[in-house]
Amino acid sequence: MYIYNTLTRKKEEFVPMDKNEVKVYVCGPTVYNFFHIGNARPFVVFDTLRRYLEYTGNTVKFVQNFTDVDDKIINKAREDGVTAGEVSEKYIEEYYKDAAALNVKKATVHPKVTETMDEIIQFVSDLIDKGYAYERNGDVYYSTRKFKEYGKLSKQNIEDLESGARIEVDEAKDDPLDFALWKARKADDEIAWESPWGMGRPGWHIECSTMSRKYLGETIDIHAGGQDLIFPHHENEIAQSEAHNGKQFANYWMHNGYITIDKEKMSKSKGNFFTVRDILKDYDGEVMRFFLLSGHYRNPINFSKELMDQAKNSLARMQNAKENLKHLAATEEGQMTEEEKAVYEGFDAHRQDFIKAMDDDLNTADAISAIFELISDINIAVKDGCSKEFAEKSLEVLQELADVLGLLADSEDDGIDDDIQALVDERQEARKAKNFARADEIRDELLNKGIILEDTREGVKWKRQ
């Protein structure tokens, strides 16, 4: 597999440090609200990376943090008249709900800042001892110029950074480029912890350096997140971690591109700010996942109703192929014919195309195309019926590849499919009893659910719109 490494600005063969375990750290959400469509992209993309690494035989230790200490959380707590802890716990639970709707698997570990405080305080103390940080009035700052390779990830020149840097009025740092590792408590209602520098809380950047080190060690295989995190967040993580550990922090850096809304930058002021919870009112989570994987992860992607509708229709083709194979597997009989065996063996070419695409810097767009080529061949093969064995084995191949992309999930669909089938059966019974009013009522009910009925020689079948 080849990965585009932001650090080197080129594709490199991915070689994990430990053949028995790939170590991946992905920056998670700041939990003060529902996460938005821009947040959803890295969650889905790097969940797919994890799935593919596992598909190719790797064990993956996947760490994604929750930032549960932040100014936004404190402000939200003040607005709602609750504690910061109540805000963060509420939105962690909401994160899990929306992530499940997108079929994003839970990380191996979901560390929280509040549960890593001792390690963060020790990390900051170590940086002071090593001469990379200093304390001013209860705040602790990182001495950016002390780290000679600062800017190597974002490719920014420190002199250029200096011209754009500024010191806030309430800051006492030595250099405009220095950034906060620890913030002194400013108000009595701020969440804070005892430290060698007084009551306070960590800066944003130090959290990920500490949690990554705690759960994955001093050097990791892959660090990933959105493109907006390259600078300053990931740049600062490198400076902290490599100054502290004396080793390279991450061997590969992966960053996904931005999402625009109707070709404009998403912002609350423009009224084009969409949370995943908002979008789930109109579209199934699997449609959103398909949409987010339909372009290459490093390219910008435009979110619009038209493109979501296209994703819905494309995904329906996959879902219909699966339902058709499930129907054939349940109703047909017999083993594969010689002709079917030859067709089935040809499916491996589509599997290899899928793997080739995913090996090329996680090219999910081409991987999806390989699945549709597979579906085309399957549909041609079964248009006049097929053996039970052929239907079952074709379904296995389709599901194998779809699983890697987190699509065509069975976890909750089976129950939904059973409910739909029960209505289809009830309609058939109503028609037999000449209760056409009830039969029409059921057809309308199914249509409202996005289900179309088709009369075939094998009986009534259904498919999604």
N, C-alpha and C positions, 0 to 999 in steps of 0.2 A: 504494500500500500504506500502511496505517495501523498504527502500532506504539504499544503502551502504553509510555510513557517513565516509568520509575520516578522520574527526576529531577523531572519536572513533574506526575506523578500524573495524566496524561491521555493519551488516544490522540492521536497526531500523525501527519500525513502524513510518510512517510519520503522524504526528499530527500537523496541522497548528495552529499558535497562535490564528488566527481569523477565525472562521468557515465561515465567509462571504467573506474572501479575502486571497489568498495565495500570499506572497511577494517573488518574485524571482529576483535575480540579476545575470546576466551573463556578463562576461568580453567580450567586443566587440573588433573590429579591430583597429589597428593603421593605419590611412588612408593616406598612402603614395604610395600605389601600389594596384594592384588587389589582392584579397585574394587568398591564395593557398588551396590545398586539405586538408592540416592539419588544417587550420582555419575552413574549411567547416564542419569538423566533429562536433565540439561543437555547431556550429550554427544549424545544422540539429538535433543533438541529443537532445538539450535542447528546441528546438522548438517542438519536439515530446513530451518531458516531459510536456510542457505547454499544448499541445493539449490533452494529456491524462488527465491531471488534470481538464481541462475544460469538457472533455467527462464525467468524473465521478462527475460532478455537481459543481465544484469549479469556483469561479471567480478568475482570476489570474492577478495580477499586475506585469507585466514582464518588467524589465528594462535592456537594453543592451546599453552600452555607445559607443561613438566614441572617441578615443584618437586622438584629432586633434592638439595637441602640443607635439612635440617630436623631438629629434635630427635627426631621419631619414627623417622627414618631412622638417626640415630646410635644410638638405643636398640635398634633392630632389628639393627643391625650388631654391637652388643655381645652381644645374645642369641645370635646365630648364629655369632659368632666370625669374622666376615668384615669387609671394609672397607665404609664407607658407599657407595663407588662401586659395589661389587659388588651391594649391596642395590638401589640405584636402577636400575642397568642391567638387573638381573633383572626388576624389576617394570615397567620401561618395555616390555620385550619382552612381558610378560604383558598389559599394557594393550593393545598392538596386537592380540593374539590375541582378547581379549574384545571390543574395539571392532569388529574385523572380523566377529565373530559377530553383532553388532548392526547390521552394515552401515553403520557410521560411517566416513566417508571420512577419510583422513589429511589433516591441516591442510596449508595451503600451506607453513607453517613450524611446526615443533615445537621452539621454543627451550628450552634447559636453563639453569638458574641457573649451573651450573658453567662453562658456556661463555660466560657474559655477565658474568663477574666484573669485568673491567676497566671496563666501562661502568657497573656498579653502584657501584663505588668512586668513579668520577668523578662520578656523579649525587649521591652522598652528600656528596662534597667541595663540589660546587656549592651544595647546600642550606646547608652550613655558611657558605660565602662570602656567600650571600644573606641570612644572618641567620635562617634558618628551622630550624637544627639546631645542636647543641652536643655536645661530647665530654666524657665523664666516665669516667675510669679505663679507657679502651680501648673503652667503649661509646659509641655515638652515638645521640642521641635527637632526634626531631622536636618542635619547639615548637608544640604544637597550637593554642594561643591566638593565635599569630602569624597563622594563616590565618583571616581574619575570616568566611569562609563555611563554616567547619567545621560539619557536620551537615546540609548542604543536600540530600544524597541520602537519608539516613535520616530526615530531618525531626526530628532530636533537638536539643533545646536544650542548649547547652554547660553551663548551670548544673545541669540535671538529670543530665548525664553526670558532672559533678564530684562530685555527692553519692554516686554509685555507684562512683567510681574509687578505686583504692588503690595503694600503692607496695609492691612485693615487698621482702622483707628485703634481698636482695642487689642491689637497684637503687639508683642514686644520682641519679635524674632530678630535675629542678627542680620538676616539676609532675606530679601523679598522672595527668593526661590525656595527657602526652607518651608517645610510643611509640618502640620501638627501630627504628633504621635499620641499625645495625651492632652485632653482639654480640661482645664480647671472648671469646677462647677460655678456657674454664673448666677443661678437663682435657686432658692430653696426647694422648688418643686421639680427641679431637674433630677432625673435618675443619675445616681453617682455611686462610686465605690472608693473605699479607702485605698490609698496608694502612698508610696514614699514621697510624693509631691503634693499630698493633700487629697481631698475629695474631688473626684473627677470621673471622666469616662474616656474611652479610647477614640482616637481619630479613625476615619474610615479605612485608610489604606492598611494600617497595621493589623487589622482584623484578619484579612485573608492570608497575609504572610504567616501569621501565627497558627491559624486553623489548618492551613496547608501543611505546615511543618509538623503539627501535632498528629495529624491523621495519615499523612503520606510520606513524611520524612523530609530531609533537607533539599533533595533534588527530585523533581517529578517528571513524568514523561510529557504530559500535555496540560497546558493551562489554557482555558478557553473562556470566551465571553463575547459580548457585543463590541462592534468596532468603536463605539463611543468610549469604551473603557481603556483603550490603548494608552491614551494620555488624559489625565495624569495617573489614573488608578494603577494600571499594570506597570507603568514605568516606575512608580513609587514602590510597588511591591518588589520589583527587581532590586531596586536600590537598598531597601530594608533587608530583604532576605539574603542577598549576596554579601552585604556588609556584615550581617550577623553570622551567617553560616560559613562564609569563605568558600562557597561552592556555587556552581551554576544553579539557578533556581528552577527553571523549566527548560527542557530540551526542545520542545515544540510549542509554539503559540498559535492558536487558531482564533480568528475573529470573524463573526458574521456581519454582513452588510446591513445598512439601514432599511427601515420600512417607511415609505411615504404613503400618504392617504390621498387618493385621487391626485397623485403627482405633486402633493404639497407636503412639507414637513408637518408632522403631527404636533399639535399644540392645543392646550385648553382654550387659549384666547381665540383661536380660529374656529373653535367648535367642532374640530375633527379629531378629537381625542377619544379613542375607543378602548375600553377594557375588554378582556376576553369574556367576562361575564355579560357585557352588553351584546357582544357578537353571538354568544351562545343562545340568545333569545331568538335569533333568526336562522342560525346555522348549527348543524351538528358539529361537535368537537372534531370528529374525524375529517370533516370537510375542511376545517381550518388547518388541521395538520397536513392534509394533502396540499392545500394552497401553499403553506410555508415550505414544503419540500419540492414544489413544482419548478422552482428556479434554483440555480447554484447558490449555495449558502454565502459565498463571498460577494455576490452581486447584490445591488440594491433591489428591492422588490416593492411593487406598488400595490397597495390594498384598495380595492374598490368593489362595489356590489357586483359589477359585471364580471370581474375576475373571480369573485367568490362563487358566482353562479356557474361559471365555466368549471371551476374546481368541483362543484357539487355534481354537475353532469358527468364529468370524467370519472369521479369516484363511483358514481352510480353504475357506470359500465363495469368497473371491477366488482362491485357488490352483486350485480346481476349475474356476472359470470360465476361467481362463487355460489349464489343461490341455485343457479341452473345445475351446476355440478352436484350440489347437495341433493337436489331433487332426483337427478339421474342415479346417483349412488343409492338412493332410498328405493327407487322404483324399478331399476333395471336389474338384470341378472347376468351371471356368467363371467368367465375369465377373458382376458384380452385376446383378441385375434392376432394373427401375425402382422396384419396391416396396422392394427392399433399399436402393437409393440414398436413397430418402426417409427410411427408418429411420436410415441411417447419418448423414445430414445432421442428424437430430434429436439425435445424440449431442453436438453442439456445445453444446447447452443444459446438459448435465451438466458439460462442460468449463468453461463460464462460471460455473456454480454452484461448482465446485471453486476457481476463481480468486477468486471473490467471497469465499469462506470464508477462503482463505489471505491475501487482501488485508486482511481484518479481523483484524489482530493475530494472524496465524498460527493461525487457528482450524482445527486439524487434525481435530477431532472432526466438524465439519460437512463438511470436505473428504472424510473417509472416507465420510460419508453420501452425498455426491455420487457417489463411486465405486460404492457399492452400488446407487444408482438406475440408474447406467449398466449395471451387471451385470444388473439385473432386465430392462431393455429388451433387452439382448443375449440373455439366456436365452429370452425370449419369441420373439425373432426367429429363433433357431436351433433351437427345440425340434423342428421337423419337418425339419431339415436346412437347408443354405444353400449359397451359391456359395463357391468357394475364395477369391475376391477379398473377399467380405464378411467371411469368417472372418479373413483376414489383416488387413484394415483395422480391424476391431473389436478385434483383438488389439493393434494399434498404439496405439489410443486408450487402452485399458485399461492397457497398459504405460507409456504416456506419463505418465499421472496417478500411477500407482503408483510410478514412478521418483522423482517429486518427494518422496514420503514415504519413500523408501528401502525399499519393499516389493516383493514378487514379483521379487526379484533373480535374475538368471540365472547369476551368476558361478560358483557351485558347484552350483546346482540341476540344471543340464542333465546333468552327469555322474551325479548321483543318479537323475534321471529315467530316463536310459538304462539304469542298472542295474535299476531296477524294471521297465521295459518288457521287458528281457531275461528276467526271471523270469516275467513274464506270458506271453511267447512260448513259453518252455520249458514252462510249464504247459499251454498249448494243444497243444503237440506231445505231451506226456505223455498228455493226454486222447485225442488221435487214436490213440495207440498202445495205448489202454486200460490205461495204467499209472496207475490211479486213486490208488494209494497215493502216488506221487510228486506227482501233481497236488494232492492234499490237503495234502501236506507243504509244497508251495510256497505254497498259499493261507494256511496257518497262519503261514509265515515272513513273508509280506507283511502279514498281520494284525498280527503283532508289531511290524512297522515302521510301523503306523498306516495301512496301505493297504487299502482295500476294493475288491473286484472287482465290476463290474456287467456283466451280459450285455445287450447292446443289439443292435439290428438291424445296426449298423455293426461289430459284433464286441465282444470283451471290452474294456472300458475300466476304468481305475482312478481312484480318488480318495482323498484323504487323509481320515482320520477327523476 
